[in-house]
Amino acid sequence: MNGRNEEGARTVAELARMPAWTVTGSRGRWNTAERVLALGGRRWVVGLTPTAGGATALMLWCDDDVVAHRRGPEGALCETALRWVTNLLAGRPWDGR
């Protein structure tokens, strides 16, 4: 680990250094970043992927259903992904509501 906690990750490269995250890629570029959580008999997946035009897509699945989807800058979406994970692990709704 790089000595930073998850809340400090602002890039997928930083997420890749965290054991809880799985990042795939090829030719020096990342393709997906995922964090899987098994909570209360449900399987949650928080995933990031690059999109055409340089944006990043963030998705949240609960079991087989897409619960949320966002597009935007990588740094902002890494922060959002980590907030969703933090909320779920704390037993709060993923969006903090």
N, CA, C and O atoms as a GROMACS GRO file, in nm:
protein
  388
    1MET      N    1   0.085  -0.118   0.000
    1MET     CA    2   0.000   0.000   0.000
    1MET      C    3   0.089   0.123   0.000
    1MET      O    4   0.206   0.116   0.040
    2ASN      N    5   0.036   0.234  -0.043
    2ASN     CA    6   0.116   0.355  -0.059
    2ASN      C    7   0.116   0.445   0.064
    2ASN      O    8   0.169   0.555   0.059
    3GLY      N    9   0.056   0.399   0.174
    3GLY     CA   10   0.055   0.480   0.295
    3GLY      C   11  -0.063   0.574   0.305
    3GLY      O   12  -0.082   0.640   0.408
    4ARG      N   13  -0.143   0.583   0.199
    4ARG     CA   14  -0.261   0.669   0.202
    4ARG      C   15  -0.384   0.583   0.223
    4ARG      O   16  -0.389   0.469   0.176
    5ASN      N   17  -0.481   0.636   0.292
    5ASN     CA   18  -0.604   0.560   0.309
    5ASN      C   19  -0.690   0.576   0.184
    5ASN      O   20  -0.660   0.658   0.098
    6GLU      N   21  -0.796   0.498   0.175
    6GLU     CA   22  -0.881   0.504   0.057
    6GLU      C   23  -0.940   0.641   0.033
    6GLU      O   24  -0.956   0.682  -0.082
    7GLU      N   25  -0.972   0.713   0.138
    7GLU     CA   26  -1.033   0.844   0.119
    7GLU      C   27  -0.944   0.940   0.042
    7GLU      O   28  -0.992   1.038  -0.014
    8GLY      N   29  -0.811   0.914   0.039
    8GLY     CA   30  -0.719   1.004  -0.029
    8GLY      C   31  -0.697   0.973  -0.175
    8GLY      O   32  -0.629   1.050  -0.243
    9ALA      N   33  -0.751   0.863  -0.227
    9ALA     CA   34  -0.727   0.826  -0.367
    9ALA      C   35  -0.802   0.920  -0.460
    9ALA      O   36  -0.923   0.939  -0.447
   10ARG      N   37  -0.728   0.978  -0.554
   10ARG     CA   38  -0.789   1.067  -0.652
   10ARG      C   39  -0.772   1.016  -0.794
   10ARG      O   40  -0.820   1.079  -0.888
   11THR      N   41  -0.705   0.903  -0.810
   11THR     CA   42  -0.687   0.846  -0.943
   11THR      C   43  -0.705   0.694  -0.937
   11THR      O   44  -0.697   0.634  -0.830
   12VAL      N   45  -0.729   0.636  -1.051
   12VAL     CA   46  -0.739   0.490  -1.057
   12VAL      C   47  -0.603   0.429  -1.028
   12VAL      O   48  -0.597   0.320  -0.970
   13ALA      N   49  -0.495   0.494  -1.065
   13ALA     CA   50  -0.361   0.443  -1.032
   13ALA      C   51  -0.344   0.431  -0.881
   13ALA      O   52  -0.282   0.336  -0.834
   14GLU      N   53  -0.398   0.524  -0.805
   14GLU     CA   54  -0.392   0.515  -0.659
   14GLU      C   55  -0.482   0.403  -0.608
   14GLU      O   56  -0.445   0.333  -0.513
   15LEU      N   57  -0.599   0.385  -0.668
   15LEU     CA   58  -0.686   0.274  -0.629
   15LEU      C   59  -0.616   0.140  -0.654
   15LEU      O   60  -0.632   0.046  -0.576
   16ALA      N   61  -0.540   0.132  -0.762
   16ALA     CA   62  -0.471   0.008  -0.799
   16ALA      C   63  -0.372  -0.037  -0.692
   16ALA      O   64  -0.341  -0.156  -0.683
   17ARG      N   65  -0.324   0.055  -0.612
   17ARG     CA   66  -0.230   0.021  -0.504
   17ARG      C   67  -0.298  -0.026  -0.377
   17ARG      O   68  -0.232  -0.058  -0.278
   18MET      N   69  -0.431  -0.030  -0.380
   18MET     CA   70  -0.508  -0.073  -0.263
   18MET      C   71  -0.557  -0.216  -0.285
   18MET      O   72  -0.621  -0.245  -0.386
   19PRO      N   73  -0.528  -0.305  -0.191
   19PRO     CA   74  -0.563  -0.446  -0.209
   19PRO      C   75  -0.712  -0.473  -0.233
   19PRO      O   76  -0.746  -0.571  -0.298
   20ALA      N   77  -0.800  -0.390  -0.182
   20ALA     CA   78  -0.944  -0.414  -0.195
   20ALA      C   79  -0.995  -0.385  -0.336
   20ALA      O   80  -1.104  -0.428  -0.373
   21TRP      N   81  -0.917  -0.312  -0.415
   21TRP     CA   82  -0.958  -0.276  -0.550
   21TRP      C   83  -0.888  -0.364  -0.652
   21TRP      O   84  -0.770  -0.396  -0.637
   22THR      N   85  -0.962  -0.404  -0.756
   22THR     CA   86  -0.905  -0.480  -0.868
   22THR      C   87  -0.906  -0.388  -0.990
   22THR      O   88  -1.012  -0.342  -1.033
   23VAL      N   89  -0.788  -0.364  -1.044
   23VAL     CA   90  -0.776  -0.278  -1.162
   23VAL      C   91  -0.716  -0.360  -1.274
   23VAL      O   92  -0.612  -0.423  -1.258
   24THR      N   93  -0.784  -0.360  -1.390
   24THR     CA   94  -0.734  -0.431  -1.507
   24THR      C   95  -0.692  -0.329  -1.612
   24THR      O   96  -0.737  -0.215  -1.611
   25GLY      N   97  -0.606  -0.373  -1.701
   25GLY     CA   98  -0.563  -0.284  -1.808
   25GLY      C   99  -0.468  -0.353  -1.902
   25GLY      O  100  -0.432  -0.470  -1.883
   26SER      N  101  -0.427  -0.279  -2.003
   26SER     CA  102  -0.328  -0.328  -2.098
   26SER      C  103  -0.259  -0.209  -2.163
   26SER      O  104  -0.315  -0.100  -2.174
   27ARG      N  105  -0.137  -0.234  -2.205
   27ARG     CA  106  -0.058  -0.130  -2.274
   27ARG      C  107  -0.047  -0.001  -2.193
   27ARG      O  108  -0.049   0.109  -2.248
   28GLY      N  109  -0.036  -0.017  -2.062
   28GLY     CA  110  -0.016   0.099  -1.976
   28GLY      C  111  -0.141   0.180  -1.947
   28GLY      O  112  -0.132   0.287  -1.888
   29ARG      N  113  -0.256   0.131  -1.988
   29ARG     CA  114  -0.382   0.203  -1.964
   29ARG      C  115  -0.476   0.115  -1.884
   29ARG      O  116  -0.477  -0.007  -1.902
   30TRP      N  117  -0.553   0.173  -1.798
   30TRP     CA  118  -0.649   0.096  -1.720
   30TRP      C  119  -0.779   0.080  -1.799
   30TRP      O  120  -0.818   0.169  -1.875
   31ASN      N  121  -0.845  -0.035  -1.780
   31ASN     CA  122  -0.973  -0.062  -1.846
   31ASN      C  123  -1.088  -0.064  -1.747
   31ASN      O  124  -1.196  -0.012  -1.775
   32THR      N  125  -1.065  -0.123  -1.630
   32THR     CA  126  -1.169  -0.128  -1.526
   32THR      C  127  -1.104  -0.119  -1.389
   32THR      O  128  -0.990  -0.160  -1.369
   33ALA      N  129  -1.179  -0.065  -1.296
   33ALA     CA  130  -1.142  -0.065  -1.154
   33ALA      C  131  -1.267  -0.106  -1.079
   33ALA      O  132  -1.373  -0.046  -1.097
   34GLU      N  133  -1.255  -0.208  -0.994
   34GLU     CA  134  -1.373  -0.257  -0.922
   34GLU      C  135  -1.344  -0.285  -0.776
   34GLU      O  136  -1.234  -0.326  -0.738
   35ARG      N  137  -1.445  -0.262  -0.696
   35ARG     CA  138  -1.443  -0.299  -0.555
   35ARG      C  139  -1.571  -0.377  -0.530
   35ARG      O  140  -1.680  -0.327  -0.556
   36VAL      N  141  -1.558  -0.500  -0.481
   36VAL     CA  142  -1.672  -0.585  -0.453
   36VAL      C  143  -1.694  -0.591  -0.303
   36VAL      O  144  -1.600  -0.608  -0.226
   37LEU      N  145  -1.820  -0.576  -0.263
   37LEU     CA  146  -1.858  -0.582  -0.122
   37LEU      C  147  -1.971  -0.682  -0.105
   37LEU      O  148  -2.071  -0.674  -0.176
   38ALA      N  149  -1.955  -0.774  -0.014
   38ALA     CA  150  -2.062  -0.868   0.022
   38ALA      C  151  -2.117  -0.823   0.156
   38ALA      O  152  -2.051  -0.838   0.260
   39LEU      N  153  -2.238  -0.767   0.154
   39LEU     CA  154  -2.297  -0.708   0.274
   39LEU      C  155  -2.442  -0.749   0.287
   39LEU      O  156  -2.521  -0.730   0.194
   40GLY      N  157  -2.478  -0.805   0.400
   40GLY     CA  158  -2.618  -0.838   0.426
   40GLY      C  159  -2.678  -0.932   0.323
   40GLY      O  160  -2.796  -0.919   0.291
   41GLY      N  161  -2.600  -1.025   0.272
   41GLY     CA  162  -2.651  -1.119   0.174
   41GLY      C  163  -2.662  -1.063   0.034
   41GLY      O  164  -2.717  -1.127  -0.055
   42ARG      N  165  -2.609  -0.944   0.013
   42ARG     CA  166  -2.613  -0.880  -0.120
   42ARG      C  167  -2.472  -0.860  -0.170
   42ARG      O  168  -2.378  -0.847  -0.092
   43ARG      N  169  -2.457  -0.857  -0.300
   43ARG     CA  170  -2.327  -0.834  -0.364
   43ARG      C  171  -2.330  -0.696  -0.430
   43ARG      O  172  -2.405  -0.672  -0.525
   44TRP      N  173  -2.249  -0.607  -0.377
   44TRP     CA  174  -2.236  -0.472  -0.432
   44TRP      C  175  -2.106  -0.465  -0.511
   44TRP      O  176  -2.004  -0.518  -0.468
   45VAL      N  177  -2.110  -0.401  -0.627
   45VAL     CA  178  -1.989  -0.378  -0.706
   45VAL      C  179  -1.986  -0.230  -0.743
   45VAL      O  180  -2.080  -0.178  -0.802
   46VAL      N  181  -1.876  -0.166  -0.708
   46VAL     CA  182  -1.850  -0.027  -0.748
   46VAL      C  183  -1.746  -0.036  -0.858
   46VAL      O  184  -1.637  -0.091  -0.837
   47GLY      N  185  -1.778   0.017  -0.977
   47GLY     CA  186  -1.687   0.002  -1.089
   47GLY      C  187  -1.664   0.132  -1.164
   47GLY      O  188  -1.754   0.215  -1.178
   48LEU      N  189  -1.542   0.148  -1.212
   48LEU     CA  190  -1.504   0.263  -1.294
   48LEU      C  191  -1.448   0.211  -1.426
   48LEU      O  192  -1.384   0.106  -1.430
   49THR      N  193  -1.472   0.285  -1.533
   49THR     CA  194  -1.414   0.252  -1.663
   49THR      C  195  -1.399   0.381  -1.744
   49THR      O  196  -1.481   0.471  -1.732
   50PRO      N  197  -1.295   0.390  -1.826
   50PRO     CA  198  -1.281   0.509  -1.911
   50PRO      C  199  -1.383   0.505  -2.024
   50PRO      O  200  -1.425   0.397  -2.067
   51THR      N  201  -1.422   0.621  -2.072
   51THR     CA  202  -1.516   0.630  -2.184
   51THR      C  203  -1.451   0.707  -2.298
   51THR      O  204  -1.347   0.770  -2.281
   52ALA      N  205  -1.513   0.702  -2.413
   52ALA     CA  206  -1.466   0.780  -2.527
   52ALA      C  207  -1.471   0.928  -2.490
   52ALA      O  208  -1.563   0.972  -2.422
   53GLY      N  209  -1.375   1.001  -2.535
   53GLY     CA  210  -1.373   1.144  -2.507
   53GLY      C  211  -1.302   1.181  -2.379
   53GLY      O  212  -1.298   1.299  -2.343
   54GLY      N  213  -1.246   1.083  -2.310
   54GLY     CA  214  -1.165   1.113  -2.192
   54GLY      C  215  -1.239   1.116  -2.060
   54GLY      O  216  -1.177   1.133  -1.955
   55ALA      N  217  -1.370   1.099  -2.061
   55ALA     CA  218  -1.445   1.096  -1.935
   55ALA      C  219  -1.429   0.959  -1.870
   55ALA      O  220  -1.377   0.865  -1.932
   56THR      N  221  -1.474   0.948  -1.747
   56THR     CA  222  -1.476   0.822  -1.674
   56THR      C  223  -1.621   0.793  -1.639
   56THR      O  224  -1.698   0.884  -1.608
   57ALA      N  225  -1.657   0.665  -1.644
   57ALA     CA  226  -1.790   0.623  -1.602
   57ALA      C  227  -1.777   0.550  -1.469
   57ALA      O  228  -1.684   0.472  -1.448
   58LEU      N  229  -1.871   0.576  -1.380
   58LEU     CA  230  -1.880   0.511  -1.249
   58LEU      C  231  -2.015   0.443  -1.241
   58LEU      O  232  -2.118   0.504  -1.267
   59MET      N  233  -2.014   0.314  -1.204
   59MET     CA  234  -2.137   0.239  -1.191
   59MET      C  235  -2.141   0.171  -1.055
   59MET      O  236  -2.038   0.138  -0.997
   60LEU      N  237  -2.263   0.153  -1.006
   60LEU     CA  238  -2.285   0.078  -0.882
   60LEU      C  239  -2.390  -0.028  -0.910
   60LEU      O  240  -2.500   0.003  -0.955
   61TRP      N  241  -2.355  -0.154  -0.884
   61TRP     CA  242  -2.447  -0.265  -0.898
   61TRP      C  243  -2.481  -0.318  -0.760
   61TRP      O  244  -2.396  -0.320  -0.670
   62CYS      N  245  -2.604  -0.361  -0.744
   62CYS     CA  246  -2.645  -0.438  -0.627
   62CYS      C  247  -2.702  -0.566  -0.684
   62CYS      O  248  -2.806  -0.567  -0.750
   63ASP      N  249  -2.632  -0.676  -0.658
   63ASP     CA  250  -2.663  -0.803  -0.722
   63ASP      C  251  -2.654  -0.782  -0.873
   63ASP      O  252  -2.547  -0.746  -0.922
   64ASP      N  253  -2.761  -0.801  -0.949
   64ASP     CA  254  -2.753  -0.786  -1.095
   64ASP      C  255  -2.811  -0.654  -1.146
   64ASP      O  256  -2.822  -0.634  -1.267
   65ASP      N  257  -2.848  -0.565  -1.056
   65ASP     CA  258  -2.912  -0.439  -1.096
   65ASP      C  259  -2.816  -0.322  -1.088
   65ASP      O  260  -2.742  -0.307  -0.990
   66VAL      N  261  -2.816  -0.238  -1.191
   66VAL     CA  262  -2.741  -0.113  -1.186
   66VAL      C  263  -2.823  -0.016  -1.102
   66VAL      O  264  -2.937   0.016  -1.134
   67VAL      N  265  -2.762   0.031  -0.993
   67VAL     CA  266  -2.830   0.119  -0.898
   67VAL      C  267  -2.800   0.265  -0.929
   67VAL      O  268  -2.886   0.352  -0.910
   68ALA      N  269  -2.677   0.292  -0.976
   68ALA     CA  270  -2.638   0.431  -1.003
   68ALA      C  271  -2.534   0.432  -1.113
   68ALA      O  272  -2.460   0.336  -1.133
   69HIS      N  273  -2.529   0.544  -1.184
   69HIS     CA  274  -2.433   0.562  -1.294
   69HIS      C  275  -2.399   0.711  -1.302
   69HIS      O  276  -2.487   0.796  -1.298
   70ARG      N  277  -2.272   0.740  -1.313
   70ARG     CA  278  -2.225   0.879  -1.328
   70ARG      C  279  -2.116   0.883  -1.434
   70ARG      O  280  -2.049   0.783  -1.459
   71ARG      N  281  -2.098   0.998  -1.497
   71ARG     CA  282  -1.985   1.023  -1.588
   71ARG      C  283  -1.922   1.155  -1.550
   71ARG      O  284  -1.990   1.249  -1.510
   72GLY      N  285  -1.790   1.160  -1.562
   72GLY     CA  286  -1.721   1.284  -1.530
   72GLY      C  287  -1.572   1.264  -1.522
   72GLY      O  288  -1.519   1.164  -1.572
   73PRO      N  289  -1.503   1.357  -1.458
   73PRO     CA  290  -1.358   1.350  -1.444
   73PRO      C  291  -1.317   1.236  -1.350
   73PRO      O  292  -1.385   1.209  -1.251
   74GLU      N  293  -1.207   1.172  -1.381
   74GLU     CA  294  -1.159   1.059  -1.303
   74GLU      C  295  -1.145   1.091  -1.154
   74GLU      O  296  -1.191   1.013  -1.071
   75GLY      N  297  -1.085   1.202  -1.121
   75GLY     CA  298  -1.062   1.236  -0.980
   75GLY      C  299  -1.191   1.248  -0.901
   75GLY      O  300  -1.203   1.195  -0.791
   76ALA      N  301  -1.288   1.319  -0.958
   76ALA     CA  302  -1.415   1.337  -0.889
   76ALA      C  303  -1.488   1.205  -0.872
   76ALA      O  304  -1.549   1.180  -0.768
   77LEU      N  305  -1.481   1.119  -0.974
   77LEU     CA  306  -1.552   0.992  -0.965
   77LEU      C  307  -1.482   0.893  -0.875
   77LEU      O  308  -1.548   0.808  -0.814
   78CYS      N  309  -1.349   0.900  -0.863
   78CYS     CA  310  -1.279   0.818  -0.764
   78CYS      C  311  -1.327   0.856  -0.624
   78CYS      O  312  -1.353   0.769  -0.541
   79GLU      N  313  -1.338   0.985  -0.599
   79GLU     CA  314  -1.386   1.030  -0.468
   79GLU      C  315  -1.529   0.982  -0.443
   79GLU      O  316  -1.561   0.938  -0.333
   80THR      N  317  -1.615   0.991  -0.545
   80THR     CA  318  -1.752   0.945  -0.530
   80THR      C  319  -1.757   0.795  -0.504
   80THR      O  320  -1.830   0.750  -0.417
   81ALA      N  321  -1.678   0.718  -0.578
   81ALA     CA  322  -1.673   0.573  -0.559
   81ALA      C  323  -1.633   0.539  -0.417
   81ALA      O  324  -1.692   0.451  -0.354
   82LEU      N  325  -1.533   0.606  -0.366
   82LEU     CA  326  -1.487   0.580  -0.230
   82LEU      C  327  -1.591   0.620  -0.126
   82LEU      O  328  -1.604   0.555  -0.022
   83ARG      N  329  -1.664   0.725  -0.153
   83ARG     CA  330  -1.772   0.767  -0.062
   83ARG      C  331  -1.882   0.661  -0.060
   83ARG      O  332  -1.935   0.629   0.046
   84TRP      N  333  -1.916   0.607  -0.177
   84TRP     CA  334  -2.018   0.501  -0.183
   84TRP      C  335  -1.972   0.380  -0.102
   84TRP      O  336  -2.049   0.323  -0.026
   85VAL      N  337  -1.845   0.341  -0.119
   85VAL     CA  338  -1.791   0.226  -0.045
   85VAL      C  339  -1.796   0.254   0.105
   85VAL      O  340  -1.840   0.169   0.182
   86THR      N  341  -1.753   0.371   0.146
   86THR     CA  342  -1.753   0.408   0.288
   86THR      C  343  -1.894   0.402   0.346
   86THR      O  344  -1.914   0.349   0.455
   87ASN      N  345  -1.991   0.456   0.273
   87ASN     CA  346  -2.130   0.453   0.319
   87ASN      C  347  -2.181   0.309   0.334
   87ASN      O  348  -2.241   0.275   0.435
   88LEU      N  349  -2.156   0.226   0.234
   88LEU     CA  350  -2.203   0.088   0.239
   88LEU      C  351  -2.138   0.012   0.355
   88LEU      O  352  -2.207  -0.060   0.428
   89LEU      N  353  -2.008   0.028   0.373
   89LEU     CA  354  -1.939  -0.041   0.481
   89LEU      C  355  -1.987   0.005   0.619
   89LEU      O  356  -1.981  -0.071   0.716
   90ALA      N  357  -2.033   0.130   0.627
   90ALA     CA  358  -2.083   0.185   0.754
   90ALA      C  359  -2.230   0.150   0.778
   90ALA      O  360  -2.287   0.188   0.880
   91GLY      N  361  -2.291   0.077   0.684
   91GLY     CA  362  -2.432   0.040   0.698
   91GLY      C  363  -2.529   0.150   0.660
   91GLY      O  364  -2.648   0.141   0.692
   92ARG      N  365  -2.478   0.254   0.592
   92ARG     CA  366  -2.564   0.363   0.546
   92ARG      C  367  -2.605   0.336   0.401
   92ARG      O  368  -2.542   0.255   0.333
   93PRO      N  369  -2.708   0.403   0.353
   93PRO     CA  370  -2.739   0.393   0.210
   93PRO      C  371  -2.618   0.438   0.129
   93PRO      O  372  -2.543   0.526   0.172
   94TRP      N  373  -2.598   0.380   0.013
   94TRP     CA  374  -2.480   0.408  -0.068
   94TRP      C  375  -2.464   0.558  -0.097
   94TRP      O  376  -2.352   0.608  -0.102
   95ASP      N  377  -2.576   0.628  -0.116
   95ASP     CA  378  -2.568   0.770  -0.150
   95ASP      C  379  -2.568   0.862  -0.028
   95ASP      O  380  -2.568   0.984  -0.041
   96GLY      N  381  -2.567   0.802   0.093
   96GLY     CA  382  -2.559   0.880   0.215
   96GLY      C  383  -2.690   0.944   0.258
   96GLY      O  384  -2.693   1.018   0.356
   97ARG      N  385  -2.798   0.916   0.188
   97ARG     CA  386  -2.928   0.977   0.221
   97ARG      C  387  -2.996   0.904   0.334
   97ARG      O  388  -3.105   0.942   0.375
   0.00000   0.00000   0.00000
